[in-house]
């Protein structure tokens, strides 16, 4: 593909939204540095953005179909990496990272993309998922990374695998009644899941139903949620971008994990409701264009990869944005393309590079029409 053809075919909406979200993320991280009186996080993230953008574009150069043969090996390698973290020294009470000298590599981020490729490869031309028993293998494939990630422990990252699975099964033609039945069975085991949670995890769920926006910040588990809503409210309609660190009261502006898990609040404080709305608009535009790419792709592997990438980024966005405003429990999940973190940014950029790759090469294959079933089949 020539450079001119690439420029003509590329889904520019995905590129523009991606760059816009990275830019807004940098502004939120910079604001966090201002409030903390230190500026190293912004500079580090700027380096990661400089690496992520070329990585995203590089992924678009080779046809995505070449990844089929590597889907299972990459998934196996990701599982090995998820096991390897158990032999690493813990950080903040969790084993989620592998030190690589210049960075801390988080295997769960790479595992999400490897899982999408492996599941797409498995589902390409099979029809057994039209039966309830045919869902066993996809769910078993999902439980492997989910179980390993839960043991790290990392509840937030493990939560995004199920929306991806359901979205890809729906796109491939699984029966809705079977998916609903499996969901009901999952709800039936919630009491056992609750008993298996740690006291910290339970408290985060309880705080969701006992939150109180008035009065001083509560001590203990409700502090993060109280501060996240408080800091976001300080931005008003148009933000307090002109307020420097001298004007910031550390008792009011203190926001734990502000540049990572709660960066959405810092953007809301700096640019107000308008800035927060712009973030959500860019995400919606990105997801909409991604679904259009999936709908226009007749090749099954590419369509499933596109659906998986959109579901992954959308579910992670919904969970993170929801927890910052008290609609979901706090899980420690980053906001894609926006939060500080090299592993998260690079893995999301590569995933969106794959989405662009599919958009560049929607093509057809000389095979039976996928995803179509006669009435009653």
C-alpha positions as CSV (number, residue, x, y, z in Angstrom):
1,X,0.0,0.0,0.0
2,X,1.4,3.3,-1.0
3,X,1.5,6.4,1.2
4,X,-1.2,8.1,-0.8
5,X,-3.5,5.0,-0.6
6,X,-2.8,4.9,3.2
7,X,-3.8,8.5,3.6
8,X,-6.9,8.1,1.5
9,X,-8.1,4.9,3.3
10,X,-7.1,5.6,6.9
11,X,-10.1,6.2,9.3
12,X,-9.0,9.7,10.4
13,X,-11.6,9.9,13.0
14,X,-9.8,7.2,15.0
15,X,-6.5,8.9,14.6
16,X,-7.8,12.4,15.5
17,X,-9.8,11.1,18.6
18,X,-6.8,9.1,19.8
19,X,-4.5,12.1,19.6
20,X,-7.1,14.4,21.2
21,X,-7.5,12.1,24.1
22,X,-3.7,11.8,24.6
23,X,-3.5,15.6,24.6
24,X,-6.2,16.0,27.2
25,X,-4.6,13.3,29.2
26,X,-1.3,15.2,29.2
27,X,-3.1,18.3,30.4
28,X,-4.7,16.5,33.3
29,X,-1.3,14.9,34.2
30,X,0.3,18.3,34.0
31,X,-2.3,19.7,36.4
32,X,-1.6,16.9,38.8
33,X,2.0,17.8,38.7
34,X,1.2,21.4,39.4
35,X,-0.9,20.6,42.4
36,X,1.7,18.3,43.8
37,X,4.5,20.7,43.1
38,X,6.4,18.2,41.0
39,X,6.6,17.8,37.2
40,X,8.1,14.4,36.5
41,X,4.9,12.6,35.6
42,X,4.1,14.9,32.7
43,X,7.5,14.6,31.2
44,X,7.5,10.8,31.5
45,X,4.1,10.6,29.9
46,X,5.2,12.9,27.1
47,X,7.9,10.3,26.3
48,X,5.4,7.5,26.3
49,X,3.1,9.4,23.9
50,X,6.1,10.0,21.6
51,X,6.6,6.2,21.6
52,X,2.9,5.2,21.5
53,X,2.0,7.3,18.4
54,X,4.6,5.7,16.1
55,X,3.8,2.3,17.5
56,X,0.1,2.8,16.6
57,X,1.0,3.8,13.1
58,X,3.6,1.0,12.7
59,X,0.9,-1.6,13.4
60,X,-1.1,-0.4,10.4
61,X,1.7,-1.1,7.9
62,X,1.4,-5.0,7.8
63,X,-1.9,-6.6,7.0
64,X,-3.7,-7.7,10.1
65,X,-4.4,-11.1,8.6
66,X,-0.8,-12.0,9.2
67,X,-1.5,-12.1,12.9
68,X,-3.8,-15.1,12.6
69,X,-1.0,-17.6,12.8
70,X,0.4,-15.8,15.9
71,X,-2.8,-15.5,17.8
72,X,-2.5,-18.6,19.9
73,X,1.3,-18.3,20.5
74,X,0.8,-14.7,21.6
75,X,-2.0,-15.7,24.0
76,X,0.2,-18.5,25.4
77,X,3.1,-16.0,25.9
78,X,0.7,-13.6,27.7
79,X,-0.4,-16.4,30.1
80,X,3.2,-17.2,30.8
81,X,3.9,-13.5,31.6
82,X,0.8,-13.4,33.9
83,X,2.2,-16.4,35.8
84,X,5.7,-14.8,35.9
85,X,4.4,-11.8,37.9
86,X,3.8,-14.1,40.9
87,X,7.6,-14.5,41.2
88,X,8.2,-10.7,41.2
89,X,8.5,-8.6,44.3
90,X,5.2,-7.0,45.3
91,X,4.6,-3.3,44.9
92,X,1.9,-1.7,47.1
93,X,0.7,-5.2,48.1
94,X,0.2,-6.5,44.6
95,X,2.2,-8.4,42.0
96,X,1.2,-6.9,38.6
97,X,4.5,-5.8,37.1
98,X,7.7,-7.2,35.6
99,X,10.7,-4.9,35.9
100,X,12.5,-4.4,32.6
101,X,15.1,-1.9,33.8
102,X,13.8,1.3,32.1
103,X,10.1,0.5,32.8
104,X,7.7,-1.7,34.7
105,X,5.9,-4.0,32.3
106,X,2.3,-4.9,33.2
107,X,1.5,-8.2,31.5
108,X,-2.3,-7.8,32.0
109,X,-2.3,-4.9,29.5
110,X,-0.7,-7.1,26.8
111,X,-2.9,-10.0,27.8
112,X,-6.1,-8.1,26.9
113,X,-5.0,-7.7,23.3
114,X,-3.6,-11.2,23.0
115,X,-6.9,-12.5,24.3
116,X,-8.9,-10.6,21.6
117,X,-6.7,-12.1,18.9
118,X,-7.0,-15.6,20.2
119,X,-10.7,-15.4,20.7
120,X,-11.2,-13.9,17.2
121,X,-9.1,-16.7,15.7
122,X,-11.2,-19.4,17.5
123,X,-14.5,-17.9,16.6
124,X,-13.8,-17.1,12.9
125,X,-15.8,-19.8,11.1
126,X,-17.2,-22.0,13.9
127,X,-20.9,-22.4,14.3
128,X,-21.0,-24.4,17.5
129,X,-21.4,-21.2,19.5
130,X,-25.0,-21.3,18.3
131,X,-25.5,-24.1,20.9
132,X,-25.1,-23.5,24.7
133,X,-22.4,-26.1,24.9
134,X,-20.5,-24.3,22.2
135,X,-19.9,-21.4,24.6
136,X,-17.8,-23.5,26.9
137,X,-14.5,-23.0,25.1
138,X,-14.8,-19.2,24.7
139,X,-15.7,-18.9,28.4
140,X,-12.8,-21.2,29.4
141,X,-10.5,-19.2,27.3
142,X,-11.6,-16.1,29.2
143,X,-11.3,-17.6,32.6
144,X,-7.6,-18.3,32.2
145,X,-6.4,-14.7,32.1
146,X,-9.3,-13.5,34.4
147,X,-8.3,-16.0,37.1
148,X,-4.6,-15.1,36.9
149,X,-5.3,-11.4,37.0
150,X,-7.6,-11.7,40.0
151,X,-4.9,-13.4,41.9
152,X,-2.5,-10.4,41.5
153,X,-4.9,-9.0,42.7
154,X,-6.3,-6.7,40.0
155,X,-10.1,-6.7,40.0
156,X,-10.5,-3.7,37.7
157,X,-8.5,-5.2,34.8
158,X,-10.2,-8.6,35.1
159,X,-13.6,-6.9,34.8
160,X,-13.0,-5.8,31.1
161,X,-12.7,-9.3,29.8
162,X,-16.3,-10.3,30.1
163,X,-17.7,-7.3,28.1
164,X,-15.2,-8.1,25.4
165,X,-16.3,-11.8,25.4
166,X,-20.0,-10.9,25.2
167,X,-19.5,-8.3,22.5
168,X,-17.5,-10.7,20.3
169,X,-20.0,-13.6,20.8
170,X,-22.9,-11.3,20.0
171,X,-21.1,-10.1,16.8
172,X,-20.4,-13.6,15.7
173,X,-24.0,-14.7,16.1
174,X,-24.4,-16.4,19.4
175,X,-28.0,-16.8,20.5
176,X,-29.1,-14.0,22.8
177,X,-31.1,-16.4,25.1
178,X,-27.9,-18.4,25.7
179,X,-26.0,-15.2,26.7
180,X,-28.8,-14.2,29.0
181,X,-28.8,-17.6,30.6
182,X,-25.1,-17.5,31.2
183,X,-25.4,-14.0,32.7
184,X,-28.1,-15.3,35.1
185,X,-25.9,-18.2,36.2
186,X,-23.1,-15.6,36.8
187,X,-25.5,-13.6,39.0
188,X,-26.3,-16.7,41.0
189,X,-22.6,-17.1,42.0
190,X,-22.3,-13.4,43.2
191,X,-22.8,-14.4,46.9
192,X,-19.8,-16.8,46.6
193,X,-17.8,-14.0,44.9
194,X,-18.7,-11.6,47.7
195,X,-17.4,-14.1,50.3
196,X,-14.2,-14.5,48.4
197,X,-13.5,-10.7,48.3
198,X,-11.0,-9.1,50.6
199,X,-12.3,-6.6,53.2
200,X,-10.9,-3.8,51.1
201,X,-12.8,-4.9,48.0
202,X,-16.0,-5.3,50.0
203,X,-15.6,-1.8,51.5
204,X,-15.3,-0.3,48.0
205,X,-18.7,-1.8,47.1
206,X,-20.3,-0.7,50.3
207,X,-19.1,2.9,49.9
208,X,-20.9,3.1,46.6
209,X,-24.2,2.8,48.4
210,X,-23.3,4.9,51.5
211,X,-21.6,7.8,49.8
212,X,-22.3,11.3,51.2
213,X,-21.3,14.4,49.3
214,X,-21.8,16.8,52.1
215,X,-19.5,17.6,55.0
216,X,-15.8,17.0,55.5
217,X,-14.0,14.1,53.7
218,X,-14.7,10.8,55.4
219,X,-11.9,8.8,56.9
220,X,-11.1,5.4,55.4
221,X,-12.6,3.9,52.3
222,X,-14.9,6.7,51.2
223,X,-12.1,9.3,51.0
224,X,-11.1,8.6,47.4
225,X,-14.6,8.9,46.1
226,X,-15.3,12.0,48.1
227,X,-12.2,13.7,46.9
228,X,-12.7,12.7,43.2
229,X,-16.1,14.3,43.1
230,X,-15.0,17.3,45.1
231,X,-12.0,18.0,42.8
232,X,-14.1,17.6,39.7
233,X,-16.7,20.0,41.0
234,X,-14.1,22.7,41.6
235,X,-13.7,23.1,37.9
236,X,-17.2,24.4,37.4
237,X,-18.5,24.9,33.8
238,X,-15.2,26.1,32.2
239,X,-12.5,25.0,34.6
240,X,-9.8,26.6,36.7
241,X,-7.0,26.4,34.2
242,X,-5.6,29.7,35.3
243,X,-5.3,28.6,39.0
244,X,-1.7,27.7,39.7
245,X,-0.2,25.6,42.5
246,X,0.0,28.6,44.9
247,X,-3.8,28.9,44.8
248,X,-4.4,25.2,45.5
249,X,-5.3,24.2,49.0
250,X,-3.7,20.8,49.4
251,X,-6.5,19.7,51.8
252,X,-9.1,20.4,49.1
253,X,-7.2,19.4,46.0
254,X,-5.6,16.3,47.4
255,X,-6.5,13.4,45.1
256,X,-4.8,10.0,45.6
257,X,-3.8,8.3,42.3
258,X,-4.9,11.5,40.5
259,X,-2.7,11.1,37.5
260,X,-3.5,7.5,37.0
261,X,-6.9,6.2,38.1
262,X,-8.6,9.6,38.7
263,X,-7.1,11.7,35.9
264,X,-10.6,12.3,34.5
265,X,-11.3,14.4,37.7
266,X,-8.2,16.5,37.1
267,X,-9.3,17.2,33.5
268,X,-12.7,18.2,34.9
269,X,-11.0,20.5,37.4
270,X,-8.7,22.1,34.9
271,X,-11.2,22.5,32.0
272,X,-14.5,22.2,33.7
273,X,-17.6,20.4,32.6
274,X,-16.8,21.4,29.0
275,X,-13.5,19.6,29.2
276,X,-15.0,16.5,30.7
277,X,-17.7,16.5,28.1
278,X,-15.1,16.8,25.3
279,X,-13.4,13.7,26.6
280,X,-16.6,11.7,26.5
281,X,-17.5,13.1,23.0
282,X,-14.1,12.0,21.7
283,X,-14.6,8.5,23.1
284,X,-18.1,8.2,21.6
285,X,-16.8,9.3,18.2
286,X,-14.0,6.8,18.5
287,X,-16.3,4.0,19.4
288,X,-18.8,4.9,16.7
289,X,-16.2,4.9,14.0
290,X,-14.8,1.6,15.3
291,X,-18.2,0.0,15.0
292,X,-18.5,1.3,11.5
293,X,-15.2,-0.3,10.7
294,X,-16.4,-3.6,12.1
295,X,-19.7,-3.4,10.2
296,X,-17.9,-2.7,6.9
297,X,-15.5,-5.6,7.3
298,X,-16.6,-8.8,5.7
299,X,-13.5,-10.8,6.7
300,X,-14.4,-12.5,10.0
301,X,-11.1,-12.2,11.8
302,X,-10.9,-8.5,11.1
303,X,-14.5,-7.9,12.2
304,X,-14.1,-9.7,15.4
305,X,-10.8,-7.9,16.2
306,X,-12.5,-4.6,15.6
307,X,-15.4,-5.4,17.8
308,X,-13.1,-6.7,20.5
309,X,-10.9,-3.5,20.5
310,X,-14.0,-1.3,20.7
311,X,-15.5,-3.3,23.5
312,X,-12.2,-3.3,25.4
313,X,-11.7,0.5,25.3
314,X,-15.4,1.2,25.8
315,X,-15.8,-1.0,28.9
316,X,-12.6,0.3,30.4
317,X,-13.8,3.9,29.8
318,X,-17.2,3.3,31.3
319,X,-15.7,1.6,34.4
320,X,-13.2,4.4,35.0
321,X,-15.5,7.3,34.3
322,X,-18.2,5.7,36.4
323,X,-16.1,5.1,39.4
324,X,-14.8,8.7,39.5
325,X,-18.4,10.1,39.8
326,X,-19.7,7.4,42.2
327,X,-21.6,5.2,39.7
328,X,-19.3,2.2,40.0
329,X,-17.0,0.8,42.7
330,X,-13.4,2.1,42.7
331,X,-11.4,-0.6,41.0
332,X,-8.0,1.0,40.1
333,X,-8.6,0.8,36.4
334,X,-6.9,3.5,34.2
335,X,-8.7,5.6,31.6
336,X,-7.5,4.5,28.1
337,X,-5.1,6.9,26.4
338,X,-5.6,9.5,29.1
339,X,-4.2,8.1,32.4
340,X,-0.5,8.1,33.2
341,X,1.2,4.8,32.5
342,X,3.5,3.4,29.8
343,X,2.1,-0.2,29.6
344,X,-1.5,1.0,29.4
345,X,-0.8,3.7,26.8
346,X,1.3,1.5,24.5
347,X,-1.2,-1.5,24.7
348,X,-4.2,0.8,23.9
349,X,-2.3,2.5,21.1
350,X,-1.4,-0.9,19.5
351,X,-5.0,-2.0,19.9
352,X,-6.2,1.1,18.1
353,X,-3.5,0.6,15.5
354,X,-5.1,-2.8,14.8
355,X,-8.5,-1.2,14.5
356,X,-7.0,1.3,11.9
357,X,-5.4,-1.7,10.2
358,X,-8.8,-3.4,9.8
359,X,-10.3,-0.1,8.5
360,X,-7.6,0.1,5.9
361,X,-8.2,-3.4,4.6
362,X,-11.9,-4.3,5.0
363,X,-11.6,-6.8,2.0
364,X,-13.5,-10.0,1.3
365,X,-12.5,-13.7,1.5
366,X,-13.6,-16.5,-0.8
367,X,-15.5,-18.3,2.0
368,X,-19.1,-18.8,3.0
369,X,-20.7,-15.6,4.3
370,X,-19.8,-15.3,8.0
371,X,-22.1,-14.2,10.7
372,X,-25.3,-15.1,8.8
373,X,-27.8,-17.7,9.8
374,X,-31.1,-18.7,8.4
375,X,-34.2,-18.2,10.5
376,X,-34.4,-20.8,13.2
377,X,-30.8,-22.0,12.9
